[in-house]
Amino acid sequence: MEQVFGNDDSLPEQRQEAAKKTTWVSMVVNVFLCAVQVLAGMLTSSAGLIADGLHSLTDLTADAIVLLANRHSSKDADEDHHYGHQRYETAASLFLGLSLVAVGVGIAWSATLKIMQPPAAAVQFAAFYVALLALVSKELLFRYMLRAAEKVRSSMLIANAWHARADAASSLVVALGVLGSALGHPTLDAVSALVVGLMICKTGAGFAWEALHDLMDRAASAETYQHIFDVIANTPGVRGVHDLRTRKMGDLIVVDVHIEVDGNATVREGHDIGLEAANRVKVELPVLTVMTHIDPA
């Protein structure tokens, strides 16, 4: 039985640095947008703008969770966590998703009450320009965060980036609602707030569902599974591969596999073949550890 651990520390370090940089940028942008949107919403009587501002406020909580998870997930293995702390990221994604659902329900409920009792006054047109500012800012933030997340292959950072895209979509809805209200249809502002709430709920539920699957030891994708199988099968000295199993560990993968070698090979030769197969997998894929069991062909 041979267990091989990764020795490439560059990607975790890059991931941690990317998380810090993108998250702090996101926090600065969201503090600014929250203050501007809520203040403008109060001055222009826009429920949609206030709802979008509160959405920006929840982003600050999400960013804080990302920073906390990033700090803990980068810790090395210890006596209590033999496989490291990568699942802090998965737990953070789950908490982020559930918190988004809670916020979305609150916003949708408040908007529903306003639809049932529409405001007498229309929203001032100035709110439309604030909504456009928020839309452009969040779309640019999404593109920046997604590019950094994909570069370091972090599912948590990708989730946070798509959270920013959801914010941009909600700002678009708010902008349209504010515009309609300013043009003489006051109920549209409350309708836009309701749509924003429902969008937040949908986004949060998706994040939570994906994280829950990963916490339940979900296997790697079919494409990744086949790639691992092919790499091991093509290793010199390997006669066959069976009982290959994978499970997610944060952004990494844990692999268990039975490798068949020449039945007349020595213990050392079998060990070296298993070690070579494991190392090849770790070079080509984001694999944390490979447990190989050597069987005679």
N, C-alpha and C positions, 0 to 999 in steps of 0.2 A: 504494500500500500504506500503510495507516494503522494505527498501533498506539496504543491509548489506554490509559493506566494509571489506576487508581482514585485518587480524590482525597479519599475519605471515610475519615479515620483514626480516627473515633470507635469503630467496631466492634472493630478490632484492639486498641485501648487498653482497651475494656471487657472483651474476651476475656482479655487478659493479667491485668487486675486480678481478674476472676472466678476465673481459674485459681489465682492466688496465694492468694486468700481461702479458697476451698473446699478447696484442697489442704492448707493449713495446719490448717484445722479437721479435715480427715480424718486428718492425721498425729497430732494431739493425741488424737483419739478412739481411733485404732488403738494408740497407745502404751499408753494406759490399759487397753484391752481385752486386749491381748496380755499385759501383766503380770498382770492379774487372772485371765484364763483359764488361762494356763500354771501359775500358782501354785495356783489352785483345782484344776486337773486333777491336779497332783502330790499335793495333800493328800487328794483324794477318790478317787484311783486311776481317773480317767476319761480313757481314750485319746481319746475323741471331743472332750472339752473341750480337751485339749492340742493336738489337730489343728486345732481351730478357732482356738486361740490362735496357732499357727504361721501359719495363714491370715491372721490379722490382722497378723502380722509381715511377710508378703509384701506386704501392702497398703502398708506403709511404703516398701518398695522401689518399688512402683508410684507412690506419691505423689512420691518423689524424682525419678523419671523424668519425671513430668508437669511438675514445677517446672523441670527442666533443659530439657525440650523447649519449654516455654512461653517460657523466657528466650531461646532461640536462634531460635525460629520468628517472634518479633516483630521480628527485625532487618530492616532495609531491604535492598533489592537492592544488590549490590556487583559488583565486576568479575568475580568467580567465580560469582555466583549472580544472574543477570539477572532472574529471576522471584521473587527473595526466598528466604526460608528456611522457607516454610510446611510443607514436607514433613518437617521435624523432628518435627512432631506425628504424622504417619503412621508414621514410623520408630519413634517412641516407642510407639505402639499395637501395632506388630508385636512389638517387644521385650517389651512387657507381656504380650501374648498367649502368646508362647513361654515366658516365665518362669512364667506360671500353669500351663501344661501340665506343665512340669518339676516344680513343687511338687505338683501334683495327683497325678502318677504316684508320687512319693515317699510321700505320705500314703496313697494307696490300697494301695501295696505293704506298708507297715507295718501297716495295718489288716488286710490279708489274713492276715498272719502271726499276728496276735492272734486272728483268727477260727479259724484252724487249731489254735491252742493257747489256748483261752479262759482268762481269769484265774479264779483260784479265788474271789476275793472280789468281791462286787457293788459297784457305785459308790455312794458315799454320797449321800444325797438332797440335801445342800447344793449339789452340783454343778448340780442342776436350776435353782436360783434364779440361779446365775451364767450359765447358758445363756440364761435368759429375759432377763437384763440385757443380754447381748450381742445378742440378737435385736432387742429394742426399740431399742437404740442404733444398730444398723446400718440398721434400717429408716428411722429418723428421719434418719440421715446420707444415705441414698439419696435421700429426698424433697428434702432441702435441696440436695444437689449437682445433681440432675437439673433442678430449677427454675432454678438459676443457669446451668447448661450450655445449656439450651434458650433462655434469654433472650439469650445471646450467640452462639448457633448454633455451638457448638464440638463437633465429633465426638469429639475426644480427651477432653473433659470429660464428654461423654455416656457414652463408654465407661467412664470411671473411675467415673461414678455408677452405672452398671449393674453394675460390679464390686462396689460396695457392696451392691446388691440381691442379688447372688449370695452375698455374705457373710451377708446376713440369712436367705436360704434355707438356707444351710449351718448357721447357728445354730439354725434351727427343727428341722432333722434331728437335730442334736446334742442339743437339748433333749428330743426324743422318745426318742432312744436312751438318754440318761441316765436319763430317767424309767422306761423299761422295765427298765434294769439295776438301778435302785434298788428296783424292785418284785419283783426275783428272777430276772431274765433277763440275766445278765452279758454274754452274747454280743452283745446289742443295742447296747451302747456301741461295740464294735468295728465293728459293721455301720454305725452312723451315721458313724464315721470314714471307712469305705470309701466311703459315699455322698458325703460331703463331698469326698473326693479326686476322685471321678469328676465331680462337678459343677464343680470347679475346672478340670479338664481340658477339659470341654465349653466353659466360658466362655472360657478362654484360646484354644482352637482357633478359636472364632468371631471373636474380636478379631484374631488373627493372619491369618486368611483374608481378612477385610475389608480389613485394612491392606495385605496383599500385592496385592490387586486394585487398590487406589489407587496403589500404587507402580508398577504396570504400566500406568499411564495409563488407568484405567477412566473411561468416559464418565459424564456426569451422568445422573440418572434420566430416564426417558421424560417425566415430567411437567415437569421442569425444562427439558429439551430443547425441548419444545413451547412452553413459556413464552418462552424465548429467541427461538425462531423467530417467534412471534406479535408480540413487541415490535419486532423488526427489520422484519418485513413491514408493520407498521402505521405505521412512521416515514414522515412526509411526504417524497415524492420517491423512495421505494423502489419499483421496478417489479417486483422479484422477488428471491427468496432461494434459493440452492442451495449445496451442499457445506458445510453447517453441521456443524462438528465441535467436540466438547467433551472436556475431560479434567480430572480432579480434581487440585488442587494444595493438599494439606492440606484445610482447610475451604472453600477458594475454588475457582473454576472458571476455566479458560482456554478462550477461545472463538476459533475460526477460522471465517470465513464469507465467501462471495462474495455481493456485493450488486449487483443490476442497477439501473441508473439510465437516464434518458433519454440515448440515444446522442448527442444534440446538445448535451448539457450541457457546460459548461466544466470544466476540471480542478478549479478552485476550487469550483464547485457540487457536483461529485461528492465532493470531499473533505469539504465541509460536511455533506452528507447522511450519509456514512459516519461522521463524527464524532458527529453527532446520534444515529444509531442505536446506536453504541457507548455513548454516555453514558446513553441511555435504559435499555439493558440493565444497566448498572452501578448505576443508581439502584434498580431493582426486584429485582435478584438479587445474591448474593454472588459477583460476578465479579471476578477479579484483572485480567485484560487481555482486550481484544477486538482481534483482527487482522482487518481488513476488506480485501477485495480488490474494487475497483470494476470492474464489467463493464458494457458498453453493452447496453441492453435490445434 
